[in-house]
C-alpha cells in the first residue's frame, strides 16, 4: 500500500499534469524511509521506495513543469497506533514513543504540505523531513 498506492495514484494523474504543463504531486513517506530498524524491514523498505520513486518521478516530470515533493514526518498523533493488534508491536511502539514529549499533529504535516504548495511555480521543494522536537531518530 505505501509504495504501490503512491505509484498507482501518480500514474493516474501524471499524464494530465504533463498535458497541462503544471501540477504538484505530494507523496507522504516517513522518517522510517531514511532509517532502518530491525522488526520493521518491510515498512522501512516501502517508505524508502516512496522516497526513491518520488525523486525519480520528479526528474521525469520536471521538463513538464510538474513538481514532486516527498514529505517524511516522524511520529504523528493519529488513531493508527490504536489499531495495532500485535502485543509485541504495541510494546515496541510504546518504547519508541517514550521520551517524545509532544508528537506532531496532523495539522503540522498539513502545514508543511501547504508551505510547499504555496511556493512559486519556479520553486520545487523536493523533500520535507519533519520530526517532533523531542524525537531522537
N, CA, C and O atoms as a GROMACS GRO file, in nm:
protein
  548
    1UNK      N    1   0.082  -0.119   0.000
    1UNK     CA    2   0.000   0.000   0.000
    1UNK      C    3   0.087   0.126   0.000
    1UNK      O    4   0.062   0.218  -0.078
    2UNK      N    5   0.188   0.130   0.087
    2UNK     CA    6   0.269   0.252   0.098
    2UNK      C    7   0.332   0.290  -0.036
    2UNK      O    8   0.320   0.405  -0.079
    3UNK      N    9   0.396   0.197  -0.099
    3UNK     CA   10   0.466   0.227  -0.224
    3UNK      C   11   0.375   0.214  -0.345
    3UNK      O   12   0.366   0.307  -0.425
    4UNK      N   13   0.308   0.103  -0.358
    4UNK     CA   14   0.226   0.082  -0.477
    4UNK      C   15   0.109   0.180  -0.484
    4UNK      O   16   0.070   0.223  -0.592
    5UNK      N   17   0.052   0.217  -0.370
    5UNK     CA   18  -0.056   0.316  -0.368
    5UNK      C   19  -0.010   0.448  -0.426
    5UNK      O   20  -0.079   0.509  -0.507
    6UNK      N   21   0.108   0.492  -0.384
    6UNK     CA   22   0.164   0.618  -0.436
    6UNK      C   23   0.191   0.605  -0.586
    6UNK      O   24   0.163   0.698  -0.663
    7UNK      N   25   0.245   0.492  -0.627
    7UNK     CA   26   0.277   0.474  -0.768
    7UNK      C   27   0.152   0.474  -0.855
    7UNK      O   28   0.149   0.536  -0.961
    8UNK      N   29   0.048   0.403  -0.810
    8UNK     CA   30  -0.076   0.398  -0.889
    8UNK      C   31  -0.142   0.536  -0.898
    8UNK      O   32  -0.190   0.575  -1.005
    9UNK      N   33  -0.143   0.608  -0.789
    9UNK     CA   34  -0.203   0.743  -0.791
    9UNK      C   35  -0.126   0.835  -0.884
    9UNK      O   36  -0.186   0.909  -0.963
   10UNK      N   37   0.005   0.832  -0.876
   10UNK     CA   38   0.088   0.916  -0.963
   10UNK      C   39   0.069   0.879  -1.109
   10UNK      O   40   0.063   0.965  -1.196
   11UNK      N   41   0.060   0.749  -1.135
   11UNK     CA   42   0.039   0.702  -1.272
   11UNK      C   43  -0.092   0.756  -1.328
   11UNK      O   44  -0.103   0.784  -1.448
   12UNK      N   45  -0.192   0.771  -1.242
   12UNK     CA   46  -0.323   0.821  -1.286
   12UNK      C   47  -0.321   0.971  -1.315
   12UNK      O   48  -0.386   1.016  -1.410
   13UNK      N   49  -0.249   1.049  -1.236
   13UNK     CA   50  -0.255   1.195  -1.250
   13UNK      C   51  -0.142   1.255  -1.334
   13UNK      O   52  -0.159   1.364  -1.389
   14UNK      N   53  -0.029   1.188  -1.344
   14UNK     CA   54   0.086   1.246  -1.415
   14UNK      C   55   0.056   1.284  -1.560
   14UNK      O   56   0.096   1.392  -1.602
   15UNK      N   57  -0.011   1.199  -1.638
   15UNK     CA   58  -0.036   1.238  -1.777
   15UNK      C   59  -0.120   1.366  -1.790
   15UNK      O   60  -0.095   1.448  -1.878
   16UNK      N   61  -0.216   1.383  -1.703
   16UNK     CA   62  -0.300   1.504  -1.705
   16UNK      C   63  -0.214   1.626  -1.673
   16UNK      O   64  -0.224   1.729  -1.739
   17UNK      N   65  -0.130   1.613  -1.571
   17UNK     CA   66  -0.043   1.725  -1.532
   17UNK      C   67   0.058   1.757  -1.642
   17UNK      O   68   0.085   1.874  -1.669
   18UNK      N   69   0.113   1.654  -1.705
   18UNK     CA   70   0.206   1.677  -1.815
   18UNK      C   71   0.138   1.750  -1.930
   18UNK      O   72   0.195   1.841  -1.990
   19UNK      N   73   0.017   1.709  -1.961
   19UNK     CA   74  -0.060   1.772  -2.068
   19UNK      C   75  -0.083   1.920  -2.041
   19UNK      O   76  -0.072   2.003  -2.132
   20UNK      N   77  -0.116   1.954  -1.917
   20UNK     CA   78  -0.144   2.094  -1.884
   20UNK      C   79  -0.018   2.172  -1.847
   20UNK      O   80  -0.025   2.292  -1.820
   21UNK      N   81   0.097   2.103  -1.845
   21UNK     CA   82   0.225   2.167  -1.815
   21UNK      C   83   0.231   2.231  -1.677
   21UNK      O   84   0.294   2.335  -1.658
   22UNK      N   85   0.165   2.168  -1.581
   22UNK     CA   86   0.174   2.213  -1.442
   22UNK      C   87   0.102   2.112  -1.352
   22UNK      O   88   0.022   2.031  -1.398
   23UNK      N   89   0.133   2.121  -1.226
   23UNK     CA   90   0.074   2.034  -1.126
   23UNK      C   91   0.175   2.010  -1.015
   23UNK      O   92   0.293   2.045  -1.028
   24UNK      N   93   0.128   1.952  -0.908
   24UNK     CA   94   0.216   1.925  -0.795
   24UNK      C   95   0.172   1.796  -0.729
   24UNK      O   96   0.060   1.785  -0.680
   25UNK      N   97   0.261   1.700  -0.727
   25UNK     CA   98   0.237   1.572  -0.662
   25UNK      C   99   0.308   1.574  -0.528
   25UNK      O  100   0.427   1.606  -0.521
   26UNK      N  101   0.236   1.541  -0.422
   26UNK     CA  102   0.295   1.532  -0.289
   26UNK      C  103   0.276   1.389  -0.240
   26UNK      O  104   0.164   1.343  -0.220
   27UNK      N  105   0.387   1.319  -0.221
   27UNK     CA  106   0.383   1.184  -0.166
   27UNK      C  107   0.425   1.190  -0.020
   27UNK      O  108   0.516   1.264   0.018
   28UNK      N  109   0.357   1.112   0.062
   28UNK     CA  110   0.389   1.108   0.205
   28UNK      C  111   0.463   0.979   0.235
   28UNK      O  112   0.413   0.869   0.212
   29UNK      N  113   0.583   0.995   0.288
   29UNK     CA  114   0.666   0.883   0.329
   29UNK      C  115   0.672   0.885   0.481
   29UNK      O  116   0.569   0.895   0.548
   30UNK      N  117   0.790   0.875   0.536
   30UNK     CA  118   0.809   0.870   0.681
   30UNK      C  119   0.957   0.885   0.712
   30UNK      O  120   1.042   0.863   0.626
   31UNK      N  121   0.987   0.923   0.836
   31UNK     CA  122   1.125   0.919   0.883
   31UNK      C  123   1.179   0.777   0.863
   31UNK      O  124   1.298   0.758   0.840
   32UNK      N  125   1.091   0.679   0.872
   32UNK     CA  126   1.131   0.539   0.852
   32UNK      C  127   1.181   0.513   0.710
   32UNK      O  128   1.237   0.407   0.682
   33UNK      N  129   1.162   0.609   0.621
   33UNK     CA  130   1.215   0.599   0.487
   33UNK      C  131   1.359   0.647   0.479
   33UNK      O  132   1.418   0.648   0.371
   34UNK      N  133   1.415   0.687   0.592
   34UNK     CA  134   1.554   0.733   0.597
   34UNK      C  135   1.638   0.651   0.694
   34UNK      O  136   1.761   0.657   0.690
   35UNK      N  137   1.574   0.576   0.780
   35UNK     CA  138   1.645   0.495   0.879
   35UNK      C  139   1.590   0.354   0.875
   35UNK      O  140   1.472   0.334   0.848
   36UNK      N  141   1.673   0.258   0.901
   36UNK     CA  142   1.628   0.119   0.904
   36UNK      C  143   1.628   0.070   1.048
   36UNK      O  144   1.715   0.105   1.127
   37UNK      N  145   1.528  -0.010   1.081
   37UNK     CA  146   1.516  -0.064   1.216
   37UNK      C  147   1.476  -0.210   1.209
   37UNK      O  148   1.389  -0.248   1.130
   38UNK      N  149   1.540  -0.292   1.290
   38UNK     CA  150   1.504  -0.433   1.297
   38UNK      C  151   1.358  -0.446   1.339
   38UNK      O  152   1.311  -0.374   1.426
   39UNK      N  153   1.288  -0.537   1.276
   39UNK     CA  154   1.150  -0.563   1.311
   39UNK      C  155   1.049  -0.491   1.224
   39UNK      O  156   0.931  -0.525   1.224
   40UNK      N  157   1.093  -0.393   1.149
   40UNK     CA  158   1.002  -0.319   1.061
   40UNK      C  159   1.062  -0.306   0.921
   40UNK      O  160   1.046  -0.203   0.855
   41UNK      N  161   1.130  -0.409   0.876
   41UNK     CA  162   1.202  -0.404   0.750
   41UNK      C  163   1.110  -0.378   0.631
   41UNK      O  164   1.145  -0.300   0.542
   42UNK      N  165   0.995  -0.442   0.628
   42UNK     CA  166   0.904  -0.420   0.514
   42UNK      C  167   0.853  -0.276   0.513
   42UNK      O  168   0.843  -0.215   0.406
   43UNK      N  169   0.821  -0.222   0.629
   43UNK     CA  170   0.776  -0.083   0.638
   43UNK      C  171   0.888   0.011   0.593
   43UNK      O  172   0.864   0.102   0.514
   44UNK      N  173   1.010  -0.012   0.645
   44UNK     CA  174   1.124   0.070   0.602
   44UNK      C  175   1.141   0.064   0.450
   44UNK      O  176   1.158   0.168   0.386
   45UNK      N  177   1.137  -0.054   0.394
   45UNK     CA  178   1.157  -0.070   0.251
   45UNK      C  179   1.049   0.002   0.171
   45UNK      O  180   1.079   0.066   0.070
   46UNK      N  181   0.925  -0.008   0.216
   46UNK     CA  182   0.819   0.058   0.141
   46UNK      C  183   0.833   0.210   0.147
   46UNK      O  184   0.807   0.279   0.048
   47UNK      N  185   0.874   0.263   0.261
   47UNK     CA  186   0.890   0.408   0.275
   47UNK      C  187   1.015   0.457   0.203
   47UNK      O  188   1.013   0.566   0.145
   48UNK      N  189   1.123   0.380   0.204
   48UNK     CA  190   1.241   0.416   0.124
   48UNK      C  191   1.202   0.418  -0.023
   48UNK      O  192   1.245   0.505  -0.099
   49UNK      N  193   1.120   0.324  -0.063
   49UNK     CA  194   1.074   0.318  -0.201
   49UNK      C  195   0.996   0.442  -0.241
   49UNK      O  196   1.011   0.491  -0.353
   50UNK      N  197   0.912   0.493  -0.152
   50UNK     CA  198   0.836   0.616  -0.181
   50UNK      C  199   0.932   0.731  -0.206
   50UNK      O  200   0.912   0.810  -0.299
   51UNK      N  201   1.037   0.742  -0.125
   51UNK     CA  202   1.135   0.848  -0.145
   51UNK      C  203   1.207   0.836  -0.278
   51UNK      O  204   1.221   0.934  -0.351
   52UNK      N  205   1.252   0.716  -0.311
   52UNK     CA  206   1.323   0.693  -0.438
   52UNK      C  207   1.231   0.715  -0.557
   52UNK      O  208   1.269   0.778  -0.656
   53UNK      N  209   1.110   0.664  -0.547
   53UNK     CA  210   1.013   0.681  -0.655
   53UNK      C  211   0.983   0.830  -0.677
   53UNK      O  212   0.977   0.876  -0.790
   54UNK      N  213   0.966   0.904  -0.567
   54UNK     CA  214   0.934   1.046  -0.578
   54UNK      C  215   1.047   1.124  -0.646
   54UNK      O  216   1.021   1.211  -0.729
   55UNK      N  217   1.171   1.092  -0.610
   55UNK     CA  218   1.284   1.162  -0.672
   55UNK      C  219   1.296   1.127  -0.820
   55UNK      O  220   1.320   1.216  -0.902
   56UNK      N  221   1.279   1.002  -0.855
   56UNK     CA  222   1.285   0.964  -0.997
   56UNK      C  223   1.170   1.029  -1.074
   56UNK      O  224   1.190   1.076  -1.186
   57UNK      N  225   1.052   1.031  -1.015
   57UNK     CA  226   0.936   1.093  -1.080
   57UNK      C  227   0.959   1.244  -1.098
   57UNK      O  228   0.923   1.300  -1.201
   58UNK      N  229   1.018   1.307  -0.998
   58UNK     CA  230   1.049   1.450  -1.009
   58UNK      C  231   1.137   1.475  -1.131
   58UNK      O  232   1.114   1.568  -1.208
   59UNK      N  233   1.238   1.392  -1.148
   59UNK     CA  234   1.329   1.407  -1.262
   59UNK      C  235   1.257   1.383  -1.394
   59UNK      O  236   1.282   1.452  -1.493
   60UNK      N  237   1.168   1.285  -1.395
   60UNK     CA  238   1.094   1.253  -1.517
   60UNK      C  239   0.997   1.363  -1.557
   60UNK      O  240   0.974   1.386  -1.676
   61UNK      N  241   0.939   1.432  -1.459
   61UNK     CA  242   0.834   1.529  -1.486
   61UNK      C  243   0.880   1.674  -1.489
   61UNK      O  244   0.803   1.762  -1.525
   62UNK      N  245   1.004   1.700  -1.451
   62UNK     CA  246   1.047   1.840  -1.436
   62UNK      C  247   1.040   1.918  -1.567
   62UNK      O  248   1.010   2.037  -1.564
   63UNK      N  249   1.065   1.856  -1.680
   63UNK     CA  250   1.056   1.927  -1.809
   63UNK      C  251   0.912   1.967  -1.840
   63UNK      O  252   0.888   2.057  -1.920
   64UNK      N  253   0.816   1.900  -1.777
   64UNK     CA  254   0.675   1.933  -1.795
   64UNK      C  255   0.627   2.035  -1.692
   64UNK      O  256   0.509   2.069  -1.687
   65UNK      N  257   0.720   2.085  -1.609
   65UNK     CA  258   0.689   2.182  -1.505
   65UNK      C  259   0.598   2.125  -1.396
   65UNK      O  260   0.533   2.201  -1.324
   66UNK      N  261   0.595   1.993  -1.384
   66UNK     CA  262   0.520   1.927  -1.277
   66UNK      C  263   0.615   1.910  -1.160
   66UNK      O  264   0.724   1.856  -1.174
   67UNK      N  265   0.572   1.956  -1.044
   67UNK     CA  266   0.656   1.947  -0.925
   67UNK      C  267   0.621   1.821  -0.846
   67UNK      O  268   0.507   1.775  -0.846
   68UNK      N  269   0.721   1.766  -0.780
   68UNK     CA  270   0.703   1.647  -0.697
   68UNK      C  271   0.775   1.670  -0.565
   68UNK      O  272   0.892   1.709  -0.562
   69UNK      N  273   0.703   1.645  -0.456
   69UNK     CA  274   0.757   1.661  -0.322
   69UNK      C  275   0.729   1.534  -0.243
   69UNK      O  276   0.623   1.474  -0.256
   70UNK      N  277   0.825   1.495  -0.162
   70UNK     CA  278   0.802   1.386  -0.067
   70UNK      C  279   0.811   1.445   0.074
   70UNK      O  280   0.906   1.516   0.107
   71UNK      N  281   0.712   1.415   0.155
   71UNK     CA  282   0.706   1.462   0.293
   71UNK      C  283   0.730   1.343   0.384
   71UNK      O  284   0.666   1.239   0.370
   72UNK      N  285   0.826   1.359   0.477
   72UNK     CA  286   0.867   1.248   0.563
   72UNK      C  287   0.850   1.288   0.710
   72UNK      O  288   0.945   1.336   0.772
   73UNK      N  289   0.732   1.267   0.765
   73UNK     CA  290   0.712   1.303   0.906
   73UNK      C  291   0.760   1.194   1.001
   73UNK      O  292   0.764   1.076   0.968
   74UNK      N  293   0.796   1.239   1.120
   74UNK     CA  294   0.823   1.148   1.230
   74UNK      C  295   0.690   1.111   1.296
   74UNK      O  296   0.587   1.102   1.230
   75UNK      N  297   0.695   1.090   1.426
   75UNK     CA  298   0.575   1.046   1.498
   75UNK      C  299   0.466   1.151   1.492
   75UNK      O  300   0.486   1.265   1.534
   76UNK      N  301   0.351   1.112   1.438
   76UNK     CA  302   0.234   1.198   1.429
   76UNK      C  303   0.124   1.135   1.513
   76UNK      O  304   0.098   1.015   1.503
   77UNK      N  305   0.059   1.214   1.595
   77UNK     CA  306  -0.051   1.166   1.679
   77UNK      C  307  -0.170   1.137   1.590
   77UNK      O  308  -0.240   1.228   1.546
   78UNK      N  309  -0.193   1.009   1.564
   78UNK     CA  310  -0.307   0.965   1.483
   78UNK      C  311  -0.368   0.841   1.547
   78UNK      O  312  -0.305   0.778   1.633
   79UNK      N  313  -0.489   0.805   1.508
   79UNK     CA  314  -0.551   0.682   1.560
   79UNK      C  315  -0.484   0.554   1.510
   79UNK      O  316  -0.519   0.445   1.556
   80UNK      N  317  -0.389   0.567   1.418
   80UNK     CA  318  -0.322   0.449   1.362
   80UNK      C  319  -0.266   0.359   1.472
   80UNK      O  320  -0.278   0.237   1.465
   81UNK      N  321  -0.205   0.419   1.572
   81UNK     CA  322  -0.142   0.340   1.678
   81UNK      C  323  -0.244   0.261   1.759
   81UNK      O  324  -0.211   0.158   1.818
   82UNK      N  325  -0.369   0.309   1.763
   82UNK     CA  326  -0.475   0.238   1.834
   82UNK      C  327  -0.517   0.110   1.761
   82UNK      O  328  -0.580   0.023   1.820
   83UNK      N  329  -0.483   0.100   1.635
   83UNK     CA  330  -0.524  -0.014   1.552
   83UNK      C  331  -0.425  -0.130   1.555
   83UNK      O  332  -0.451  -0.235   1.497
   84UNK      N  333  -0.312  -0.113   1.622
   84UNK     CA  334  -0.210  -0.219   1.627
   84UNK      C  335  -0.263  -0.334   1.713
   84UNK      O  336  -0.300  -0.313   1.828
   85UNK      N  337  -0.267  -0.452   1.656
   85UNK     CA  338  -0.321  -0.568   1.728
   85UNK      C  339  -0.213  -0.657   1.787
   85UNK      O  340  -0.240  -0.735   1.878
   86UNK      N  341  -0.092  -0.647   1.737
   86UNK     CA  342   0.017  -0.728   1.788
   86UNK      C  343   0.068  -0.671   1.920
   86UNK      O  344   0.107  -0.554   1.928
   87UNK      N  345   0.069  -0.754   2.024
   87UNK     CA  346   0.120  -0.711   2.154
   87UNK      C  347   0.266  -0.670   2.147
   87UNK      O  348   0.307  -0.571   2.208
   88UNK      N  349   0.345  -0.746   2.072
   88UNK     CA  350   0.488  -0.715   2.058
   88UNK      C  351   0.507  -0.580   1.989
   88UNK      O  352   0.593  -0.501   2.027
   89UNK      N  353   0.426  -0.555   1.887
   89UNK     CA  354   0.439  -0.428   1.814
   89UNK      C  355   0.388  -0.312   1.900
   89UNK      O  356   0.446  -0.203   1.896
   90UNK      N  357   0.283  -0.333   1.977
   90UNK     CA  358   0.234  -0.228   2.068
   90UNK      C  359   0.344  -0.191   2.168
   90UNK      O  360   0.367  -0.073   2.195
   91UNK      N  361   0.412  -0.292   2.221
   91UNK     CA  362   0.521  -0.267   2.316
   91UNK      C  363   0.636  -0.191   2.248
   91UNK      O  364   0.692  -0.098   2.306
   92UNK      N  365   0.668  -0.230   2.127
   92UNK     CA  366   0.775  -0.163   2.053
   92UNK      C  367   0.741  -0.016   2.029
   92UNK      O  368   0.825   0.071   2.048
   93UNK      N  369   0.618   0.012   1.988
   93UNK     CA  370   0.576   0.149   1.963
   93UNK      C  371   0.578   0.229   2.093
   93UNK      O  372   0.620   0.345   2.094
   94UNK      N  373   0.534   0.169   2.202
   94UNK     CA  374   0.536   0.238   2.332
   94UNK      C  375   0.678   0.276   2.371
   94UNK      O  376   0.703   0.387   2.417
   95UNK      N  377   0.773   0.184   2.353
   95UNK     CA  378   0.913   0.214   2.384
   95UNK      C  379   0.967   0.325   2.294
   95UNK      O  380   1.040   0.414   2.339
   96UNK      N  381   0.929   0.319   2.168
   96UNK     CA  382   0.975   0.418   2.072
   96UNK      C  383   0.923   0.557   2.108
   96UNK      O  384   0.993   0.657   2.093
   97UNK      N  385   0.799   0.563   2.154
   97UNK     CA  386   0.737   0.691   2.186
   97UNK      C  387   0.786   0.750   2.317
   97UNK      O  388   0.770   0.870   2.342
   98UNK      N  389   0.847   0.666   2.402
   98UNK     CA  390   0.899   0.717   2.529
   98UNK      C  391   1.000   0.828   2.503
   98UNK      O  392   1.085   0.818   2.415
   99UNK      N  393   0.988   0.931   2.579
   99UNK     CA  394   1.083   1.040   2.567
   99UNK      C  395   1.040   1.147   2.468
   99UNK      O  396   1.097   1.256   2.467
  100UNK      N  397   0.942   1.118   2.386
  100UNK     CA  398   0.890   1.221   2.295
  100UNK      C  399   0.778   1.291   2.371
  100UNK      O  400   0.669   1.236   2.391
  101UNK      N  401   0.806   1.412   2.412
  101UNK     CA  402   0.710   1.485   2.494
  101UNK      C  403   0.582   1.517   2.419
  101UNK      O  404   0.472   1.503   2.472
  102UNK      N  405   0.597   1.560   2.296
  102UNK     CA  406   0.482   1.606   2.221
  102UNK      C  407   0.497   1.565   2.074
  102UNK      O  408   0.587   1.614   2.006
  103UNK      N  409   0.411   1.477   2.025
  103UNK     CA  410   0.421   1.434   1.886
  103UNK      C  411   0.374   1.545   1.791
  103UNK      O  412   0.314   1.644   1.833
  104UNK      N  413   0.402   1.525   1.664
  104UNK     CA  414   0.344   1.613   1.563
  104UNK      C  415   0.194   1.590   1.559
  104UNK      O  416   0.145   1.483   1.594
  105UNK      N  417   0.123   1.691   1.518
  105UNK     CA  418  -0.021   1.678   1.494
  105UNK      C  419  -0.044   1.672   1.343
  105UNK      O  420   0.039   1.722   1.266
  106UNK      N  421  -0.154   1.613   1.300
  106UNK     CA  422  -0.182   1.610   1.156
  106UNK      C  423  -0.175   1.748   1.092
  106UNK      O  424  -0.130   1.761   0.977
  107UNK      N  425  -0.218   1.850   1.163
  107UNK     CA  426  -0.213   1.985   1.106
  107UNK      C  427  -0.071   2.037   1.088
  107UNK      O  428  -0.048   2.126   1.006
  108UNK      N  429   0.025   1.982   1.163
  108UNK     CA  430   0.166   2.018   1.142
  108UNK      C  431   0.213   1.966   1.006
  108UNK      O  432   0.283   2.036   0.932
  109UNK      N  433   0.175   1.845   0.975
  109UNK     CA  434   0.211   1.786   0.846
  109UNK      C  435   0.139   1.861   0.734
  109UNK      O  436   0.197   1.891   0.630
  110UNK      N  437   0.012   1.891   0.756
  110UNK     CA  438  -0.064   1.968   0.656
  110UNK      C  439   0.000   2.105   0.633
  110UNK      O  440   0.002   2.153   0.520
  111UNK      N  441   0.050   2.168   0.738
  111UNK     CA  442   0.115   2.297   0.724
  111UNK      C  443   0.241   2.288   0.640
  111UNK      O  444   0.269   2.378   0.560
  112UNK      N  445   0.317   2.181   0.657
  112UNK     CA  446   0.437   2.160   0.576
  112UNK      C  447   0.400   2.141   0.429
  112UNK      O  448   0.467   2.193   0.340
  113UNK      N  449   0.294   2.066   0.406
  113UNK     CA  450   0.247   2.046   0.268
  113UNK      C  451   0.197   2.179   0.211
  113UNK      O  452   0.226   2.211   0.096
  114UNK      N  453   0.123   2.254   0.291
  114UNK     CA  454   0.076   2.386   0.246
  114UNK      C  455   0.191   2.477   0.208
  114UNK      O  456   0.184   2.551   0.110
  115UNK      N  457   0.298   2.472   0.287
  115UNK     CA  458   0.416   2.553   0.257
  115UNK      C  459   0.471   2.520   0.118
  115UNK      O  460   0.497   2.609   0.038
  116UNK      N  461   0.489   2.392   0.090
  116UNK     CA  462   0.547   2.354  -0.039
  116UNK      C  463   0.454   2.390  -0.154
  116UNK      O  464   0.500   2.431  -0.261
  117UNK      N  465   0.323   2.375  -0.133
  117UNK     CA  466   0.228   2.409  -0.239
  117UNK      C  467   0.220   2.559  -0.263
  117UNK      O  468   0.183   2.602  -0.372
  118UNK      N  469   0.255   2.639  -0.163
  118UNK     CA  470   0.246   2.785  -0.175
  118UNK      C  471   0.364   2.848  -0.247
  118UNK      O  472   0.364   2.969  -0.272
  119UNK      N  473   0.464   2.770  -0.280
  119UNK     CA  474   0.583   2.825  -0.346
  119UNK      C  475   0.552   2.861  -0.491
  119UNK      O  476   0.466   2.800  -0.553
  120UNK      N  477   0.623   2.960  -0.544
  120UNK     CA  478   0.603   2.995  -0.685
  120UNK      C  479   0.634   2.876  -0.776
  120UNK      O  480   0.709   2.786  -0.738
  121UNK      N  481   0.576   2.875  -0.893
  121UNK     CA  482   0.592   2.764  -0.988
  121UNK      C  483   0.738   2.732  -1.016
  121UNK      O  484   0.771   2.618  -1.046
  122UNK      N  485   0.826   2.830  -1.006
  122UNK     CA  486   0.968   2.808  -1.035
  122UNK      C  487   1.040   2.734  -0.922
  122UNK      O  488   1.155   2.693  -0.939
  123UNK      N  489   0.973   2.716  -0.808
  123UNK     CA  490   1.035   2.653  -0.690
  123UNK      C  491   0.972   2.516  -0.667
  123UNK      O  492   0.850   2.503  -0.660
  124UNK      N  493   1.057   2.414  -0.656
  124UNK     CA  494   1.010   2.281  -0.618
  124UNK      C  495   1.080   2.241  -0.489
  124UNK      O  496   1.202   2.220  -0.489
  125UNK      N  497   1.006   2.232  -0.382
  125UNK     CA  498   1.060   2.180  -0.256
  125UNK      C  499   1.060   2.029  -0.272
  125UNK      O  500   0.954   1.966  -0.270
  126UNK      N  501   1.178   1.970  -0.289
  126UNK     CA  502   1.186   1.827  -0.320
  126UNK      C  503   1.149   1.738  -0.203
  126UNK      O  504   1.080   1.638  -0.219
  127UNK      N  505   1.196   1.775  -0.083
  127UNK     CA  506   1.175   1.691   0.035
  127UNK      C  507   1.147   1.779   0.156
  127UNK      O  508   1.203   1.887   0.171
  128UNK      N  509   1.060   1.729   0.242
  128UNK     CA  510   1.041   1.790   0.373
  128UNK      C  511   1.049   1.678   0.476
  128UNK      O  512   0.969   1.585   0.475
  129UNK      N  513   1.147   1.688   0.563
  129UNK     CA  514   1.165   1.594   0.673
  129UNK      C  515   1.129   1.668   0.800
  129UNK      O  516   1.194   1.768   0.833
  130UNK      N  517   1.027   1.623   0.873
  130UNK     CA  518   0.992   1.691   0.996
  130UNK      C  519   0.968   1.589   1.107
  130UNK      O  520   0.906   1.485   1.088
  131UNK      N  521   1.020   1.625   1.223
  131UNK     CA  522   1.009   1.539   1.341
  131UNK      C  523   0.959   1.623   1.458
  131UNK      O  524   0.976   1.745   1.459
  132UNK      N  525   0.898   1.556   1.555
  132UNK     CA  526   0.872   1.626   1.680
  132UNK      C  527   1.006   1.672   1.739
  132UNK      O  528   1.107   1.604   1.723
  133UNK      N  529   1.006   1.783   1.805
  133UNK     CA  530   1.130   1.837   1.861
  133UNK      C  531   1.200   1.733   1.949
  133UNK      O  532   1.323   1.726   1.949
  134UNK      N  533   1.125   1.653   2.022
  134UNK     CA  534   1.185   1.557   2.113
  134UNK      C  535   1.215   1.422   2.055
  134UNK      O  536   1.256   1.332   2.128
  135UNK      N  537   1.197   1.402   1.925
  135UNK     CA  538   1.222   1.271   1.862
  135UNK      C  539   1.368   1.260   1.823
  135UNK      O  540   1.418   1.340   1.743
  136UNK      N  541   1.437   1.160   1.878
  136UNK     CA  542   1.580   1.144   1.851
  136UNK      C  543   1.606   1.080   1.714
  136UNK      O  544   1.699   1.122   1.645
  137UNK      N  545   1.527   0.980   1.675
  137UNK     CA  546   1.558   0.913   1.548
  137UNK      C  547   1.442   0.917   1.453
  137UNK      O  548   1.452   0.864   1.342
   0.00000   0.00000   0.00000
